[in-house]
Amino acid sequence: MAEQYGALCFRHRDDNSREVLLITTRETKRWMIPKGWPIKGLDGGQVAQREAWEEAGVKGKVKKGIFGYFTYLKMLADRQTIPSVVEVHLLEVRKQCGKFPESGQRTIEWMVPEEAARRVREPELKGLLMRFVLQETRPTETD
């Protein structure tokens, strides 16, 4: 199974609720979080942070620890698919830029986590998004 690292990007709204960021994949145009392959010399959170910048133009702070995992079938350039597990890290977005490495290649949209869970296809990713909703209603711990 292939390993990847993903960023569940979020920001606080004026009413202190949270929004999450979804992007579309380049090939199939399905909704997903920014994610990518391991990069030598970087840990999972650092890879997630880099992918969030390259794919969505966002920068921020990665929360300590791993938020969760999900699996999906990754389509390769030759149209073959391989099972992949994604280690997901929370990234609190502090800045969003209009120009970034993959700008123009994807649709980027902020939405409430419940809407994001409806849009993604991967059941385990839906579960992570709904877990994020539940965390929102509980007092938060400092990291």
N, C-alpha and C positions, 0 to 999 in steps of 0.2 A: 504494500500500500504506500502511495506517495504521501509525503508530509508537506504541508503548507502552513503559513501563518497569516492570520487575518486580523483586521482592526474593526471592532464595533465602535464606530465614531459617534459621539453624542455631544450635544450642547444644551445649555440651560436656556429656557425661554424667559420672558419677563415675568410670567406668573410662577416661575421656579419649576415648572414641569420640564420634561426633557424631550428632545427630538433626537432621532437617529438618522444617519446618512446611509442611503442605499445608492448603488451605482448599477448601471447595466453592464453586462459582459460584452466584450467586443464582437464575438462571433454569434452567439445565440440571442443576445439582447435580453436575457433574463435578469431579474433583480438579484443583487448579491452585495456582500460587503467587500471592501478592498482586501485583497489577499495575494500572496505570492509564495514563491519557492524560497527555501533556505538560502541565506547569503553568508558565505564564509566570513567569520569574524564578528557576526552580529547575532545577538540572542533573539528569541521569538518576538519579544516586545519591540525591539529595534527594527526587525524586518517588517512587522505590522505597521509601525510608524512610517517607515520608508514607503511602503505600498500605499498607505493613505495619501501621502504627498503625491506620488507618481500617478495614481489612478484617479484621485478626487481633488487634489489641490488643497488639502487641509493639513494643518500642523497643530500639534497640541502635546499634551502630556499623557503618557501611557501609565495607567494605574498598575500598581504592584500586583504580581500574581497573574495566573491564567483564569480567565472568566469561564471558559468551557471549550468544548470541541464539537465539531459536526463533520459528517462525512457526506461525500457527493461523488458523482462520476465526472471526472475532469476530461473534457474533450481536447485531444491533442491536435496539432496542425494537420496530421494525416487523417483526421476524422475518427481515429481510434479513441476509445475511452478507457481510462484507468481509475480505479477507486482511489480516493484521496481523503485524508483526514486533515482538518484545519484546526489548528490551535488558535483560539480567539482571545484577543487582548482588548480591554476597554481603553479607548483613547478619548480624552476630553479635549474637544477642539477649541483652540484659542484664536485661530486665524484661518481664513479661507481665501485663496488666491484665484484669480481668473485665468492666469497663465501657469501651466504646469506640464510635465512631460507628456501626459496622455490627454490633454485638453482637446475637445472636439471629437474624441473617439468613443465617448460614453455619455449617457444621460446621468446626471447627478441630481438627487432630490432629497431634501430634508422632510421628515414626516414623524408623526407620533409612532412609538414602537408597535402599537397594535396594528396600524396600517402597514408597517414594514413586515410584520409577521404574516399578514394576509398576502402580500406581494411575492415573498420568496417561495420557492418551490421545495426547498430542502426541509423535511420535517424537523430535523435536529436543530437547524438554524431558526426555524419558527419557534421552537422550544426555548432557545437562548434569548430570543427577542422578548418572549413572554416572561421569562425569568427576570429580564431587565425591567419590565413593567412592574413586577412585584417588588423588586428592590427599591423602585421609585417611591413606593408607598410606605416603606419602613424607614425609620431613622437611619441615616448613613453613618458609617464609621469613618474615621479619618485614616488616611494611609501614610 
